C-alpha cells in the first residue's frame, strides 16, 4: 500500500508522473470525468482549512467520486477520545482513500501504519505539507517550464512553515537549485533541514536579512505568512508579523519573468496592489492545487489496485521502536497518543523522531 506522508515518499520519477498526469488532466478534462466513479474520499481535517479541504473535495468530485468525512474534529468521535489509529481503521471501512490534516506532527504517519487504504498527508502541524509541495512543483513547471536550474527565495516564516520545509526537500532532488533564505533570526529555517537536506544534497544555501539584497537574482519568490497559531508567545508574534512585506516598490527590482508564489492564506505579507502584476502566480497556484490533487488521488488509487493490502493492517515499516525514549517535540503525536515511539538514526550519529523529526529526549 502506497501513502503520501512526506514528499520524499515518492521518487523524482513518480513526482514527474503525477505532474504529467495533472498536465494531462488540464488538457483533457472529459477523459477523467468518471475516472474515480464509485470511489470515496474521506477528508479528516482536525484543524481549520479552506483551500486544501475544498481542493480535495473538488478534485474527487471532478474525478466522478464522492466525499465524506469531517472538517471539525469536535463533531466527530475524536471529541470522545478516539485515537488517530482507530479513526482511520473505522474510516477505511467506508472510504477508498483518506486525506488527513492534523495539528499534531506525525499524525498522518500513524494513520498510514494502521490504514488499509491510501493516506494522504494534507498537513501535519509545522512538519510537512506534501500536497502543497506537489501544487508548487506543478505551478513552477507551468510557469517556468522546468524544475531544475532555478534560484528560489523563501521569505517570512521559515521555522514553522511546513510548506517551505516540504518544498525544499522536493527541490533538493533536482539539479541546479539554489536556495536563498530571507527571514528574521527568530524564524530561520531549522538547522537540521539545512544540514540534512540542503548540505546533504549539495544545494547552495544562504541566509539574508532583506528581500532587496537578493531580489534581482531570484527566479521564484516564495512568500509565507507569519503564523499566529504556531506561536506560544503572542507578543513575539506581534513584533514579527510585519517583518517582511512584498509591495510594488520591491517588485521593481525583480526579473521580468520572476514569479511570486504563496501557499495562502495571506494576511498582509503581500499587498493587494501586487495582485495585478503578471508575475503574481499565487491564485493560479490555487487552481493548480486542484489539478495535482486529482492526479494524486487517481494515481494512488491505481497503485492500490495493483498492490492491495492482504491480511492484517500493516503497521511499522522498519523504523526502530524505542518505547522507553521520549520525543522532544511538543506537538508530536507520540506525546499525545499511545503509539509506538519510532526513532531513526542520522548520519551524525544521533536519533530523530520518525513522526516529527525532533531529537530524542
LINPE-V915756 format. One record per pair of residues at least 12 apart in sequence whose C-alpha atoms are under 6 Angstrom apart, sorted by the first residue. I is the first residue (numbers start at 1). J is the second residue. D is the distance in Angstrom with one decimal. If there is no record, write none. Layout:
# LINPE-V915756
I;J;D
I;J;D
This chain:
# LINPE-V915756
1;304;5.9
1;307;6.0
3;118;5.0
3;119;5.0
4;120;4.9
5;121;4.9
6;130;5.6
7;130;5.0
18;295;5.7
19;138;5.9
21;295;5.6
22;291;5.4
22;292;5.1
22;295;5.1
32;63;5.7
33;62;5.8
33;63;4.9
33;64;5.6
34;63;5.3
34;64;4.4
35;63;5.3
36;63;5.2
36;64;5.3
36;65;5.0
37;64;4.6
37;65;4.8
38;65;5.8
39;65;5.1
40;65;5.8
40;66;4.9
40;67;5.5
40;95;4.9
40;96;5.3
41;67;4.8
41;95;5.7
41;97;5.1
41;98;5.7
42;67;5.9
42;68;4.9
42;69;4.9
42;95;5.8
42;98;4.7
43;69;4.8
43;98;6.0
43;99;4.9
44;69;5.6
44;70;5.5
44;100;4.7
45;71;4.9
45;100;5.6
45;101;4.7
46;72;5.9
46;73;4.9
46;101;5.8
46;102;4.9
47;102;5.8
55;290;5.0
59;290;5.4
59;294;4.8
85;111;5.5
85;114;5.9
88;115;5.7
89;115;5.7
96;117;5.7
97;117;5.3
97;118;5.0
98;119;4.8
99;119;5.9
99;120;4.6
99;122;6.0
100;121;5.4
100;122;5.2
101;122;4.7
101;123;4.9
101;124;5.8
102;124;4.9
103;124;5.5
103;125;4.3
104;124;5.9
104;125;5.3
104;331;5.2
104;332;5.5
104;333;5.1
105;124;4.8
105;125;4.9
105;127;5.9
105;331;5.8
105;332;4.7
105;333;5.7
105;356;5.3
106;333;5.6
106;355;4.0
106;356;5.5
107;333;5.6
108;121;5.5
113;314;5.8
113;315;3.8
113;316;5.9
114;313;5.6
114;314;6.0
114;315;5.4
116;313;5.8
126;160;5.0
126;161;5.9
126;162;4.7
127;162;5.0
128;162;4.6
128;166;5.5
129;162;5.7
129;163;5.4
130;166;6.0
133;167;5.2
135;288;5.8
135;289;4.7
135;292;5.9
139;285;5.7
148;174;5.4
148;175;5.2
148;176;5.6
149;176;4.0
149;177;5.3
150;177;5.1
151;177;5.9
151;178;4.6
151;218;5.3
151;219;5.3
152;179;5.3
152;218;5.8
152;219;5.9
152;220;4.7
152;221;5.9
153;179;6.0
153;180;4.5
153;181;5.9
153;221;4.8
153;222;5.9
154;181;5.2
154;182;5.9
154;222;4.8
155;182;4.6
155;183;5.8
155;223;5.0
156;183;5.1
156;224;5.2
157;187;5.3
157;224;6.0
157;226;5.2
158;187;5.6
158;188;5.3
158;189;4.7
159;187;4.8
159;188;5.2
159;189;4.7
159;190;5.7
178;204;5.2
179;205;4.8
180;205;5.7
180;206;5.2
180;207;6.0
181;207;4.6
182;208;5.2
182;209;5.8
215;254;5.2
216;253;5.5
216;254;4.7
216;255;5.8
219;258;4.6
220;258;5.5
220;259;5.0
220;260;6.0
221;260;4.9
222;260;6.0
222;261;4.8
222;262;5.8
223;262;5.0
224;262;6.0
225;266;5.9
226;241;5.5
245;269;4.2
245;270;5.7
246;269;5.9
246;270;4.7
247;271;5.5
248;274;5.8
259;279;4.6
259;280;5.9
260;280;4.9
260;281;5.6
261;281;5.7
261;282;4.8
262;282;5.3
319;342;5.9
320;342;5.4
320;343;5.5
321;341;5.6
321;342;4.7
322;341;5.6
323;341;5.0
326;360;5.9
326;361;5.1
327;360;4.9
327;361;5.4
328;358;6.0
328;359;5.9
328;360;5.9
328;361;5.1
329;358;5.5
332;356;5.9
342;354;5.4
